[in-house]
């Protein structure tokens, strides 16, 4: 659901009028109406709410910002052009962004098991076709310009291409790694991009690819590169 649909459902469930919700959220009644209709009456365009609007709606509903973000459709856009520079989260770099869940960490090192847990929301430009993000842990991919502490953006649906970078769960211990992937007969070769590390060779039947790398947020520069 988009934000306006969530507001409408909440109002119906709690017997609130638009004015009631406007008072709770400190948003205007006309703007609540626009959100629910998802249409700007002057232009006919879809409404693109700001992070401040999301926060006010979340407060009115008695939930956190992250909880509300997880409820909205992944294609829900978010406007940021009107936010003051000193109020911008450091990872927002374009006029419009959408939320992507951060689901833990992925190893770019010796194959340590990755953490798997919801760790918040990251806002990315709409052109980055990612379903989720993982924090990179390790330096085995530095020659691909993926560094320790970076954020890797991954797409769930893809067509496998040898030599591309994927997040792969492998081995009996279900280790998870971010590597270039090649297939040779019944083996997958997980190739690091750092000469200090050796390739990981695993049986195909013991592996599954959980995402294709589509972008990286570099923590040292605050820039997102598309892969």
WOKARA-V992644 format. One record per backbone hydrogen bond with DSSP energy under -0.5 kcal/mol. NH is the residue of the N-H (numbers start at 1). CO is the residue of the C=O. E is the energy in kcal/mol with one decimal. If there is no record, write none. Layout:
# WOKARA-V992644
nh | co | e
NH | CO | E
NH | CO | E
This chain:
# WOKARA-V992644
nh | co | e
6 | 2 | -1.8
7 | 3 | -2.4
8 | 4 | -2.4
9 | 5 | -2.4
10 | 6 | -2.3
11 | 7 | -2.7
12 | 8 | -2.6
13 | 9 | -2.3
14 | 10 | -1.9
15 | 11 | -0.8
15 | 12 | -0.6
16 | 11 | -2.4
21 | 17 | -2.3
22 | 18 | -2.7
23 | 19 | -2.3
24 | 20 | -2.0
25 | 21 | -2.6
26 | 22 | -1.6
27 | 22 | -1.1
32 | 28 | -2.1
33 | 29 | -2.3
34 | 30 | -2.1
35 | 31 | -2.6
36 | 32 | -2.4
37 | 33 | -2.0
38 | 34 | -1.4
39 | 34 | -1.5
40 | 45 | -3.2
41 | 39 | -0.7
44 | 40 | -3.6
49 | 47 | -0.6
51 | 79 | -0.7
54 | 50 | -2.0
55 | 51 | -2.4
56 | 52 | -2.2
57 | 53 | -2.5
58 | 54 | -2.7
59 | 55 | -2.4
60 | 56 | -2.1
61 | 57 | -1.8
62 | 58 | -0.7
62 | 59 | -0.9
63 | 58 | -2.5
68 | 64 | -2.0
69 | 65 | -2.5
70 | 66 | -2.0
71 | 67 | -0.6
71 | 68 | -1.1
72 | 68 | -1.1
73 | 1 | -2.6
76 | 73 | -2.1
78 | 97 | -1.9
79 | 49 | -2.4
80 | 95 | -1.8
81 | 95 | -0.8
83 | 80 | -1.5
87 | 84 | -2.0
88 | 84 | -0.6
88 | 85 | -1.3
92 | 89 | -1.7
93 | 91 | -0.6
97 | 78 | -2.6
98 | 124 | -2.6
100 | 122 | -2.3
101 | 131 | -0.5
102 | 120 | -2.7
103 | 101 | -0.6
103 | 133 | -2.6
105 | 115 | -1.0
106 | 135 | -2.9
107 | 176 | -0.9
108 | 137 | -3.1
117 | 103 | -1.3
119 | 102 | -3.8
122 | 100 | -2.6
124 | 98 | -2.3
126 | 96 | -0.6
128 | 125 | -1.9
129 | 127 | -0.9
130 | 128 | -2.1
131 | 154 | -3.0
132 | 154 | -1.6
133 | 101 | -2.5
134 | 152 | -2.3
135 | 104 | -2.8
136 | 150 | -3.2
137 | 106 | -2.4
138 | 136 | -0.5
140 | 108 | -4.1
142 | 139 | -1.1
143 | 193 | -2.8
144 | 141 | -1.5
145 | 142 | -2.0
146 | 141 | -1.6
149 | 136 | -2.5
150 | 147 | -2.4
151 | 217 | -2.4
152 | 134 | -3.2
152 | 150 | -0.5
153 | 151 | -0.5
153 | 215 | -3.0
154 | 132 | -2.8
155 | 212 | -2.3
158 | 156 | -0.5
160 | 158 | -0.5
163 | 181 | -3.1
164 | 161 | -1.8
166 | 179 | -2.7
167 | 211 | -2.7
168 | 166 | -0.6
168 | 177 | -2.9
169 | 208 | -2.7
170 | 175 | -3.2
171 | 206 | -0.5
174 | 171 | -1.5
175 | 170 | -2.0
176 | 112 | -0.6
177 | 168 | -2.5
178 | 107 | -2.3
179 | 166 | -2.1
179 | 177 | -0.6
180 | 191 | -2.2
181 | 164 | -2.2
182 | 189 | -2.3
184 | 187 | -2.5
187 | 184 | -1.9
188 | 202 | -3.1
189 | 182 | -3.3
190 | 188 | -0.6
190 | 200 | -3.4
191 | 180 | -3.1
191 | 189 | -0.9
192 | 190 | -0.6
193 | 140 | -2.3
197 | 194 | -2.2
200 | 190 | -2.4
201 | 199 | -0.5
202 | 188 | -2.4
202 | 200 | -0.5
204 | 186 | -2.6
206 | 203 | -1.4
207 | 204 | -1.8
208 | 169 | -2.2
210 | 167 | -2.6
210 | 208 | -0.5
211 | 167 | -1.0
212 | 155 | -2.5
213 | 165 | -2.4
214 | 153 | -2.8
215 | 153 | -1.1
216 | 225 | -2.5
217 | 151 | -2.8
218 | 216 | -0.6
218 | 223 | -2.9
219 | 217 | -0.7
221 | 218 | -0.9
222 | 218 | -2.9
223 | 218 | -0.6
225 | 216 | -2.8
227 | 214 | -1.6
